[in-house]
Amino acid sequence: MNRQLALRRLCWKEVRQVLPLVWMQLGLGICFQVLLLFQRQNPFTPQMMLIAGMPSLFALGVGALLVGQEKERRTLDWMRWLPVASGELMLVKLTVGLLALVAVWCMNLLLLPIFVLPSGGYRTAAWAHLWLFDPGWEYLWPLQSVLFLLAGFATAWTFRSSLAAMLALVPIALLPGAITLAVILFYEWASSDRSFVNELAPWVMGVTMVVLSLLMLRIGWRRGMRYLAAEEFVDRRTGRAVSLFNPWDDTPVWTYPAFAPAAMLIWQFLRQNQSVFLGIVGMLLGALVLLISDPTFNSGRPFVAAFLLLLATSWLGVLAFHGDALHERIRFLAERGISPAKVWYTRHVPALSLLALVLFAGAFALPGTVRSGARLAVGYSPPLILSVVFLAMCTYAVSQAVGQILRSATIAAITAPVLAWISIVFGSVMVVQMGTPVWLMGSLSLLPWVATFVLMRRWMDNRLGWGFWGAHACFLAVGIALPLIPLGLAMMVQPNMPGDVRRQLTAEAQRYGSAFAEPREPVLRFHDAGSNEPSALSRREEGQMIQEQLENEFSFDPGSIRFVPRVATYLMGEARLARMALEQDAESESQRNRYRDTMSLIGTFVQRLRLSWRLIDQDGADLMEIWLVNELSRPNAQSLLDADTYTGLIRTLADDAGRQAARRRALVMSWAAYRAQFRSDAPETPLGGYAWRGQAALTMYLANPFSRQRAADYLTWQMLQRLEECESSQDAERIRELARYWGVPTMFYGVGMGGEFLRADDPSHFAMPVEGMFRQAPGSQWHAGWERLARELANK
């Protein structure tokens, strides 16, 4: 084989070796973007962070893959025999790594027009996007990935194990931030002008990354040349024989103390993975130090500590099986008939013991306010400890399964943290968005343990064929399918609106129009509501000013308005005060005009409310009409009003057809608006103006958007049936159904103790809601006794 042919074959081998890592990071990035689609409307969705961060994740592992994996498989010894110089061999590996990094950047930038730009993520005012595009900071992402790549090559040439090389990357990755922070602190201490700090930070970070990259390139090149140089052979047999010879030790072999096989296996695991295990211990201790150093949780150190904890936990899970996979050490145990179950639990005992010790110490490292139950400004609470423990155990469980599935320690170390966090995000989405019970997701966290235990014998015997992969795929399918079963069952048994009714309402909504403009909100503008000073105007002067303002607003904009309890309460109170003044002085013309104008304004208010498409505004109009029925039923009401005002109010109350048409239009349009504005991340999407979350009795409807949408359809159908029934009789079963779906007590619909005061069958006993206590059941006043009394007033 000549030199040119050897170089071509070498380049092709390196490309094939790095391709799995390229496709892996692209697949993981797409998985994350798909999961984030459920949180598209969340302004803190880190879509751009993922696109810019995935190349750095690739750079962390490419050095360990191209160098560390070669050292573990001892293929570098074979490459020494190729007709290629050591410098050329290193140059080929470094060039392939850099070209692959450029390809990864291009692939991730292609995700920008696919996932981010269509959702407006580039323009979202979120912390995850704003600082990313600040001047100077956007250049640090490519520099960071180049630094990680060169540092990965340096550590891979330095350390024997790929896991140890990746552990050494953690402090190197923190160096630019630490140096930049030190420079900024020194600048702030030495200079009184701090306005330049924000502009100085990215440049200091960039220069630091460039210097460290050159340093890592130099170290990696020298280490690689030294490793590829000819080895020196030193005969140590004489010294070893002298050290082993001890003529005074004549103790028989059978008198040596015997150890249990499990203890010996644990000792063997710790001994052969000593360097990696100590590195992980250092990461866990660093996380504890960060927790202890910030007793108030007002900085970002707790989040860095959580990241270090989950990363170290993930690598601890990978180490459980890859410690024996290195140089095929597991064959030593398999050939000697060691039980797979014993090997399985002896590999987990040291890691779980360390993890339990760290979590126990971390519980005491948390501030006392967190342990005692006081909530802090950042939202920490006592369940935080249990949540961190559960997340750490899930991370370890997924990582140890990845360590058994993937044969490459480098790819496993990169993939395991990402897959563990994807699993956590998936579980969170299932619980929060799909309503999967927490106990079911907790039970499914045991599946990775069961999978590795069942397939332990195959792994020890190196039978990694289709049966091994198929078994793991079956466990994965079970873990994905089981959380969806409660959703499927709920969707099967959940009642829904009939299809013909849905088509009818859709066509009716299209006839009404597709615009869902919010009705105008009337505002009381007589003094500063936020001021504690009393108004300089009297109540009569305030009422006259409010009346003029509302009349001007109504004449300027003839459209619909929204129901504002404060305005309605004020107008009804103004009319009541004027009537009481007239009862004391019937000859007062000013009070008569005040009463007449206020009552006329209330009638106009009701008519404008009937124009609104929101269900809550129709219920507000019902409340004001109930008050008008009570007011106009008084013996002297007609005498206190002029003929035109009295006739207009009576005509408004007697218009049953117009009232029913306005209610039906509001019900249909509220349903159509809910379906048009429905979002999977908005559990309180308004339904007709009501902050509705679905059936309150089942958490499935509170969390799952699809169930809420079906529940909204069914609720609209029930309300439509209630509207079309023109009798005042109450169907108790339907009332309980409506109350359960709206999440209100049944007495709000007039059923049960106290219901006679909350439904206006007898308006004289109706408890009119006042400002600050406005809460009623939607449609509770439909076909009540007050409508019959309104018709009787018109027939007098």
Salt bridges, closest charged atoms under 4 A:
GLU14 OE2 - LYS13 NZ 2.96
GLU14 OE2 - LYS93 NZ 2.90
GLU70 OE2 - LYS13 NZ 2.44
GLU70 OE2 - LYS93 NZ 3.33
ASP77 OD1 - ARG80 NH1 3.64
GLU88 OE2 - ARG3 NH2 2.17
GLU231 OE2 - ARG80 NH1 3.09
ASP235 OD1 - ARG237 NE 2.98
ASP324 OD2 - ARG347 NE 2.59
GLU328 OE1 - ARG331 NH1 3.01
GLU335 OE2 - ARG331 NH2 3.51
ASP461 OD2 - ARG463 NH2 3.67
GLU508 OE2 - ARG664 NE 2.88
GLU518 OE1 - ARG562 NH2 2.77
GLU518 OE1 - ARG614 NH1 3.76
GLU553 OE1 - ARG520 NH1 2.91
GLU553 OE2 - ARG525 NH1 2.62
ASP557 OD2 - ARG520 NE 3.27
GLU574 OE1 - ARG539 NE 3.05
GLU574 OE2 - ARG594 NE 2.62
GLU583 OE2 - ARG579 NH1 3.20
ASP597 OD1 - ARG596 NE 3.36
ASP617 OD2 - ARG614 NE 3.00
ASP622 OD1 - ARG610 NH2 2.65
ASP622 OD1 - ARG663 NH2 2.99
GLU625 OE1 - ARG610 NH2 3.28
GLU625 OE1 - ARG659 NE 2.89
GLU631 OE2 - ARG579 NE 2.48
GLU631 OE1 - ARG634 NE 3.85
ASP656 OD1 - ARG659 NH1 2.54
ASP656 OD2 - ARG791 NH1 2.85
ASP681 OD1 - ARG679 NE 3.53
ASP713 OD2 - ARG502 NH2 3.68
ASP713 OD2 - ARG675 NH1 2.84
GLU724 OE2 - ARG664 NH1 3.14
GLU725 OE2 - ARG734 NH1 2.52
GLU733 OE1 - ARG736 NH2 3.06
GLU737 OE1 - ARG740 NH2 2.34
ASP761 OD2 - ARG759 NE 3.40
ASP762 OD2 - HIS765 ND1 2.58
GLU771 OE2 - ARG566 NE 3.86
GLU787 OE2 - ARG663 NH2 2.84
GLU787 OE1 - HIS783 ND1 3.99
GLU792 OE2 - ARG788 NH1 3.13
